[in-house]
């Protein structure tokens, strides 16, 4: 069948039908399993109980506040990481001396478990918003440096030679050739890094938080309010799916000429 050919395009309609079928299958499987007598509703609530919990939570004034605070924390940490990681990654990818000086250190730090840094961040930044933002920053910054550097290295060296032949200076080679040619890949790296930022949200909101999606999940877990936990987990997934979709659409519109937009 033509829909099962390796790495071949399929109609968008078929693609969206397949995506919808996957979600519907998961919900049906969830409903079927939760209806079994041997399943404890504390561990697996039914879709009906989760729907009722969602209706109750939407009317709660804390619901929108939780969303706003979590979006603020993730966005602040992510933007700070991007603003610093992109120029450092460009430098590492452009100069091997910078790679030798910075990459081994970056590789070392990125393997340090981020939750283990909570006590240090609290000592440095207190218990306000700063340590939460910095934890998300640390969780994405070092990964993003290496991904940006890899994208810079993927630019064909022949393009640099063309630039030199046309009289471009070193700074122009970096800004006009290396950076611009790697922009589609860098933007795709930013999309992935934003996803990581959201995964660190629950950990970040362990730090003396009074609101936020992650904080609320932890609070619900203390009282075994599983339906409400599932509501917030679904909300996190939907927010991530929406942000990822916006990243992809922007990438396709701005960098429609690049192969990376097909990822």
C-alpha positions in Angstrom: 0.0 0.0 0.0 1.3 3.5 -0.9 0.7 4.7 2.7 3.3 2.3 4.0 6.2 3.2 1.7 9.4 4.0 3.5 9.9 7.8 4.0 7.3 8.7 1.4 4.7 11.5 1.9 1.1 10.7 2.5 -1.9 13.1 2.1 -2.4 15.5 5.0 -5.9 14.3 5.4 -4.7 10.7 6.0 -2.0 12.0 8.3 -4.6 13.8 10.5 -7.0 10.9 10.5 -4.2 8.6 11.7 -3.3 11.1 14.5 -6.9 11.4 15.6 -7.3 7.6 15.5 -4.3 7.3 17.8 -5.9 9.6 20.4 -9.3 7.9 20.1 -7.7 4.5 20.5 -5.9 5.6 23.7 -9.2 7.0 25.2 -11.1 3.9 24.3 -8.4 1.6 25.8 -8.3 3.8 28.9 -12.1 3.6 29.3 -12.2 -0.1 28.7 -9.4 -0.8 31.2 -10.7 1.5 33.9 -14.2 -0.2 33.7 -12.7 -3.6 34.8 -13.5 -4.7 38.3 -9.8 -5.5 39.2 -8.7 -1.9 38.4 -8.6 0.5 41.4 -10.0 3.9 40.4 -7.4 5.5 42.7 -4.7 4.3 40.3 -6.7 4.6 37.1 -9.7 6.9 37.2 -12.3 6.6 34.4 -12.6 9.2 31.6 -16.0 10.2 33.2 -14.5 11.0 36.6 -11.6 12.9 34.9 -14.2 14.9 32.9 -16.1 15.8 36.0 -12.8 16.8 37.7 -12.0 19.0 34.7 -15.3 20.8 34.9 -14.8 21.4 38.6 -11.2 22.7 38.1 -12.1 25.0 35.3 -14.4 26.9 37.6 -11.6 27.2 40.2 -10.0 30.7 40.1 -6.6 29.0 40.7 -6.8 27.2 37.4 -5.9 30.1 35.1 -3.3 31.3 37.6 -1.6 27.9 37.6 -1.4 28.0 33.8 -0.2 31.6 33.7 2.6 31.0 36.3 3.8 27.8 34.7 3.9 29.4 31.2 5.8 32.4 32.7 8.4 30.2 34.4 9.0 27.9 31.4 9.2 30.8 29.0 11.5 32.9 31.1 13.9 30.0 31.7 13.8 28.9 28.0 14.4 32.4 26.6 17.3 33.0 29.0 18.8 29.7 27.9 18.3 30.4 24.2 19.8 33.9 24.5 23.0 32.6 26.0 23.3 29.2 24.4 22.9 30.3 20.8 26.0 32.6 20.6 28.1 30.1 22.7 27.0 27.2 20.5 27.9 29.2 17.3 31.3 29.9 18.8 31.9 26.3 19.6 30.8 25.2 16.2 32.9 27.8 14.4 36.2 27.5 16.3 37.8 24.3 17.3 39.8 26.0 20.0 36.5 27.1 21.5 35.2 23.5 21.1 38.2 22.2 23.0 37.8 24.8 25.8 34.0 24.7 26.3 32.5 21.5 24.9 34.1 18.9 27.4 33.0 21.2 30.3 29.5 21.5 28.8 29.3 17.7 28.3 30.3 17.2 31.9 27.7 19.6 33.4 24.8 18.4 31.2 25.0 15.0 32.9 24.6 16.4 36.4 21.0 15.6 37.5 19.1 18.9 37.5 17.0 18.1 40.6 20.2 17.7 42.6 20.9 21.4 42.0 17.8 22.5 43.9 19.6 23.1 47.2 22.3 25.1 45.5 19.8 27.2 43.5 17.9 27.9 46.7 21.0 29.1 48.5 22.0 31.3 45.5 18.6 32.7 44.5 16.3 32.2 47.6 12.8 30.7 47.3 11.1 33.2 45.0 10.7 32.9 41.2 14.4 33.1 40.4 15.4 29.5 41.5 12.5 28.0 39.6 13.4 29.9 36.4 17.1 29.1 36.9 16.4 25.4 37.3 14.5 25.3 33.9 17.4 27.4 32.5 20.0 24.9 33.6 18.0 22.0 32.4 17.9 23.4 28.8 21.0 25.6 28.5 23.8 23.0 28.2 21.8 20.7 25.9 21.0 23.6 23.7 24.7 24.7 23.4 25.7 21.3 22.0 22.7 21.1 19.6 23.5 24.6 18.2 27.2 23.7 17.8 26.2 20.6 15.9 24.0 22.6 13.6 26.9 25.0 12.8 29.2 22.1 12.0 26.7 20.7 9.6 27.1 23.7 7.3 29.1 22.5 4.3 32.7 23.8 4.4 32.4 24.6 0.7 30.0 27.5 1.6 32.8 29.0 3.7 35.2 28.7 0.8 32.8 30.5 -1.5 32.5 33.3 1.1 36.2 33.7 1.3 36.5 33.7 -2.5 34.0 36.5 -2.6 36.0 38.5 -0.1 34.0 38.0 3.0 35.7 38.6 6.4 35.7 36.1 9.2 32.9 37.9 11.1 30.8 37.9 7.9 31.5 34.3 7.3 30.1 33.5 10.8 27.1 35.8 10.7 26.1 35.6 7.0 27.0 32.1 6.1 27.4 29.8 9.1 24.6 31.2 11.3 22.1 31.8 8.5 22.7 28.4 6.9 22.2 26.7 10.3 19.1 28.8 11.3 16.5 26.1 10.4 18.3 23.5 12.4 18.9 25.9 15.3 15.2 26.7 15.3 14.3 23.0 15.4 16.8 22.7 18.3 14.9 25.4 20.1 11.6 23.5 19.6 13.1 20.5 21.2 14.7 22.5 24.0 11.3 24.1 24.8 9.9 20.6 25.2 12.7 19.8 27.7 11.9 23.1 29.6 8.3 21.9 30.1 9.5 18.5 31.5 11.5 20.4 34.2 8.5 22.4 35.3 7.3 19.9 38.0 10.8 19.8 39.4 11.1 23.6 39.4 7.8 24.0 41.2 9.1 21.9 44.1 10.9 25.0 45.2 8.4 26.7 47.6 5.7 27.2 45.0 2.2 28.2 45.8 0.8 28.0 42.3 1.6 26.3 38.9 0.7 23.2 37.1 3.5 21.2 38.6 2.8 22.4 42.1 -0.9 21.5 41.8 -0.1 18.0 40.6 2.1 17.4 43.6 -0.6 18.8 45.9 -3.2 16.5 44.4 -0.9 13.5 44.8 -0.7 14.0 48.5 -4.5 13.5 48.8 -4.7 10.8 46.1 -6.9 13.0 43.9 -6.0 11.1 40.8 -8.7 12.5 38.4 -7.4 16.0 39.0 -3.8 14.8 38.5 -4.9 13.4 35.1 -6.6 16.6 34.2 -3.4 18.6 34.8 -1.3 16.0 33.0 -3.6 16.2 29.9 -3.4 20.0 30.1 0.4 19.9 30.1 0.3 17.6 27.1 -2.1 19.9 25.2 0.0 23.0 26.0 3.2 21.2 24.8 1.4 19.9 21.7 0.2 23.5 20.9 3.6 25.1 21.4 5.3 22.4 19.3 2.7 22.9 16.5 3.4 26.7 16.5 7.1 26.1 16.4 6.7 23.7 13.4 4.4 26.0 11.5 6.7 29.0 12.0 9.7 26.9 10.9 7.9 25.7 7.8 6.8 29.3 6.9 10.1 31.0 7.5 12.5 28.2 6.4 10.4 26.5 3.8 13.5 26.1 1.7 15.3 23.9 4.2 15.1 20.1 4.6 15.0 20.4 8.4 11.4 21.6 8.1 10.4 18.0 7.1 11.4 16.6 10.5 
